[in-house]
Amino acid sequence: MNTKSIFIMALLYTILMFIGCKQVKSRPESIIVPGSKQSFYDYIASNPLAKIKSIDGEDIDYTKFKGKKILIVNVASECGYTPQYKGLEELYETYKDKLVVLGFPANNFGGQEPGTNEEIKAFCQTNYYVTFPLFEKTSVIGDDQNGLYKWLTSKDLNGWNDQAPTWNFCKYLLDENGELIKYYSNKVVPLSDDIVSQIK
């Protein structure tokens, strides 16, 4: 093999190597594909820090909610929408074989949830006889947004929704498999046809 042939072969090899490297570099670096859907249960299982404790400080086995729809609500004690606690409790009591309501107290909007976990629990039980699960006080927006609400408000995680809560008592509905299926503003009351029709 003469020098010219060796040079041509070396050149071809270099070109092929360059093309191969470009192809490798063009692959996505993130394992999250925009628009992909990760269920609530898959996300919680792979992100232990997203597991918020109960209002009593106890660990929650989120898998016990499988097979039911879940309505997740950011709640507050001193809001104009606070009377929605009554509707949430009635919704829970009426459809508890098909639905669980999860309340997440948060002080993000207007400083309208200033109390401690103990004070929040006492307020809810005394004034609205709440029996649905309440969780420890948390943050649902901003830099300190909890892991669960990161999933609820990122379409790269839940598949379609980027809408974060705009005020207290915004609602997110999950189906029996933990897929996010609906977002409701705080103006949609718990016993509205919009919500009840999704549960029956």
Backbone torsions as a table, in degrees:
resi	resn	phi	psi	omega
1	MET	NA	126.5	-176.8
2	ASN	-82.3	173.7	-175.8
3	THR	-62.1	-37.2	-178.9
4	LYS	-64.0	-42.2	-179.6
5	SER	-65.4	-41.9	178.9
6	ILE	-62.1	-41.2	-180.0
7	PHE	-63.2	-42.6	-179.5
8	ILE	-65.0	-42.7	179.5
9	MET	-64.3	-41.0	178.9
10	ALA	-64.4	-39.5	179.2
11	LEU	-64.5	-44.4	178.7
12	LEU	-62.4	-42.3	179.4
13	TYR	-61.5	-43.0	179.0
14	THR	-62.2	-41.8	179.8
15	ILE	-64.1	-45.0	179.8
16	LEU	-63.4	-40.8	178.0
17	MET	-62.9	-40.3	-179.9
18	PHE	-64.1	-43.8	179.0
19	ILE	-62.9	-43.2	179.2
20	GLY	-61.2	-41.3	179.7
21	CYS	-66.1	-39.5	178.7
22	LYS	-62.4	-39.2	-179.6
23	GLN	-65.6	-41.9	179.2
24	VAL	-63.3	-43.4	-177.9
25	LYS	-67.5	-24.8	-177.4
26	SER	-81.3	-6.3	178.0
27	ARG	-69.6	146.5	179.8
28	PRO	-59.6	137.1	179.1
29	GLU	-85.3	-23.6	-178.4
30	SER	-93.9	143.4	177.8
31	ILE	-84.6	-8.1	177.4
32	ILE	-90.6	117.7	179.1
33	VAL	-94.6	121.8	-179.9
34	PRO	-52.5	131.4	-179.8
35	GLY	88.5	-6.2	177.2
36	SER	-74.1	157.1	-174.7
37	LYS	-118.5	126.2	176.8
38	GLN	-119.2	127.6	-177.6
39	SER	-70.6	160.0	174.9
40	PHE	-53.2	-44.2	-175.7
41	TYR	-70.9	-38.8	176.8
42	ASP	-65.1	-41.9	-178.7
43	TYR	-65.4	-46.1	179.8
44	ILE	-61.9	-40.2	-178.6
45	ALA	-64.4	-35.5	-176.7
46	SER	-94.1	-5.5	-179.9
47	ASN	-133.3	78.2	-177.0
48	PRO	-54.2	-29.9	-178.9
49	LEU	-70.2	-13.0	177.6
50	ALA	-81.4	-7.0	-179.6
51	LYS	-82.2	98.2	179.4
52	ILE	-79.8	139.9	-179.0
53	LYS	-78.0	162.9	176.6
54	SER	-65.7	167.3	-180.0
55	ILE	-63.9	-17.9	175.5
56	ASP	-91.1	3.3	178.0
57	GLY	83.3	16.8	-178.7
58	GLU	-96.7	148.6	174.8
59	ASP	-69.1	144.1	-178.5
60	ILE	-112.9	133.6	172.1
61	ASP	-88.4	95.5	-175.1
62	TYR	-64.7	-23.4	-177.9
63	THR	-66.3	-16.7	179.9
64	LYS	-69.3	-11.8	178.4
65	PHE	-87.6	-7.6	-179.5
66	LYS	-58.6	141.6	-179.7
67	GLY	92.6	-6.8	175.7
68	LYS	-122.7	155.1	169.2
69	LYS	-73.1	154.4	-179.5
70	ILE	-126.7	128.7	173.5
71	LEU	-109.7	113.0	-178.1
72	ILE	-100.2	127.7	-174.0
73	VAL	-134.6	132.7	171.5
74	ASN	-89.2	119.5	-169.7
75	VAL	-113.1	161.8	178.7
76	ALA	-153.7	151.4	-172.9
77	SER	-91.6	-17.6	-174.0
78	GLU	-123.5	38.8	-175.2
79	CYS	-111.7	155.0	174.9
80	GLY	-62.8	-20.5	178.9
81	TYR	-94.6	1.8	-177.8
82	THR	-55.0	-35.1	176.9
83	PRO	-58.3	-12.4	175.6
84	GLN	-64.0	-16.6	174.5
85	TYR	-53.5	-40.3	-179.1
86	LYS	-61.3	-46.4	179.4
87	GLY	-67.0	-36.8	177.9
88	LEU	-63.7	-42.3	178.8
89	GLU	-66.3	-41.5	178.5
90	GLU	-64.7	-40.7	177.3
91	LEU	-60.6	-45.6	-179.9
92	TYR	-62.5	-46.1	-178.9
93	GLU	-66.0	-37.2	-177.0
94	THR	-72.3	-38.4	-172.4
95	TYR	-119.9	26.1	-172.8
96	LYS	-64.9	-15.1	174.2
97	ASP	-78.6	-14.2	-178.4
98	LYS	-121.0	-15.2	-169.6
99	LEU	-142.6	144.0	167.9
100	VAL	-124.1	135.7	175.5
101	VAL	-99.6	131.9	178.4
102	LEU	-119.3	119.9	-178.3
103	GLY	-102.8	128.7	-178.5
104	PHE	-118.9	97.0	178.8
105	PRO	-61.6	134.4	-179.4
106	ALA	-146.4	144.6	-177.5
107	ASN	-105.1	23.7	-173.3
108	ASN	-74.2	-24.4	-171.2
109	PHE	-117.6	108.4	176.4
110	GLY	68.4	13.9	-178.6
111	GLY	58.5	36.2	-171.8
112	GLN	-93.5	8.5	171.4
113	GLU	-133.3	70.4	-174.4
114	PRO	-83.4	-13.5	-171.1
115	GLY	-74.9	170.0	173.4
116	THR	-79.4	170.9	177.2
117	ASN	-57.9	-41.7	-179.3
118	GLU	-64.2	-41.8	179.5
119	GLU	-67.6	-39.5	179.1
120	ILE	-63.8	-46.3	179.9
121	LYS	-60.7	-46.2	-179.4
122	ALA	-62.9	-40.6	178.8
123	PHE	-61.4	-46.8	-177.2
124	CYS	-65.8	-40.7	-178.6
125	GLN	-73.5	-39.3	-177.7
126	THR	-72.2	-40.9	-173.2
127	ASN	-95.3	-29.4	-174.9
128	TYR	-129.6	4.0	176.1
129	TYR	52.6	41.5	-176.2
130	VAL	-66.9	129.4	175.2
131	THR	-119.9	-12.3	178.1
132	PHE	-72.0	157.0	-174.9
133	PRO	-61.6	129.3	172.2
134	LEU	-111.6	147.9	-176.9
135	PHE	-115.5	166.1	-178.1
136	GLU	-63.6	153.2	-179.1
137	LYS	-56.6	136.2	-171.2
138	THR	-147.1	-174.5	176.1
139	SER	-121.1	132.7	-174.7
140	VAL	-109.8	-3.5	175.9
141	ILE	-142.4	170.9	172.0
142	GLY	83.7	-170.8	-176.0
143	ASP	-64.3	-28.5	-179.2
144	ASP	-102.1	21.7	177.4
145	GLN	-55.3	133.3	-178.4
146	ASN	-70.7	163.0	-174.5
147	GLY	-62.2	-37.0	179.8
148	LEU	-62.6	-44.5	-180.0
149	TYR	-72.6	-22.4	171.3
150	LYS	-62.2	-41.9	177.9
151	TRP	-66.6	-44.9	-178.1
152	LEU	-61.4	-29.9	-170.7
153	THR	-113.3	16.2	177.8
154	SER	-126.0	113.2	-179.1
155	LYS	-66.5	-20.8	175.6
156	ASP	-68.7	-18.7	179.4
157	LEU	-104.3	-46.0	-175.6
158	ASN	-94.3	-10.6	174.4
159	GLY	106.2	-24.9	-176.6
160	TRP	-155.2	-21.9	-169.9
161	ASN	-107.1	129.6	173.2
162	ASP	-112.8	0.1	-174.2
163	GLN	-75.1	115.9	175.0
164	ALA	-87.7	162.8	175.3
165	PRO	-58.2	138.6	178.2
166	THR	-100.1	-15.2	177.8
167	TRP	-166.4	-176.3	176.9
168	ASN	-66.3	150.3	175.0
169	PHE	70.1	30.6	165.8
170	CYS	-78.7	154.5	-169.4
171	LYS	-133.2	141.9	176.5
172	TYR	-126.0	128.8	-179.0
173	LEU	-108.9	128.0	177.2
174	LEU	-109.8	148.3	177.0
175	ASP	-84.3	-174.6	-174.2
176	GLU	-64.4	-19.3	179.7
177	ASN	-100.4	5.4	179.2
178	GLY	84.1	18.5	176.1
179	GLU	-89.4	134.5	177.0
180	LEU	-72.5	124.1	-176.5
181	ILE	-119.9	-21.9	-177.8
182	LYS	-148.8	148.0	167.9
183	TYR	-120.6	136.0	177.3
184	TYR	-126.8	136.3	175.3
185	SER	-71.3	170.9	-179.9
186	ASN	-66.7	-16.1	-180.0
187	LYS	-77.7	-15.2	177.0
188	VAL	-85.3	111.9	-175.8
189	VAL	-75.3	153.7	-174.3
190	PRO	-55.8	-35.5	-176.7
191	LEU	-96.7	18.7	177.9
192	SER	-68.2	156.6	176.4
193	ASP	-60.2	-32.6	-179.5
194	ASP	-58.2	-38.5	-179.1
195	ILE	-88.2	-49.4	-176.3
196	VAL	-59.4	-36.7	-179.1
197	SER	-64.3	-23.4	179.0
198	GLN	-81.5	-15.4	-174.5
199	ILE	-99.5	-37.6	-175.5
200	LYS	-60.5	NA	NA
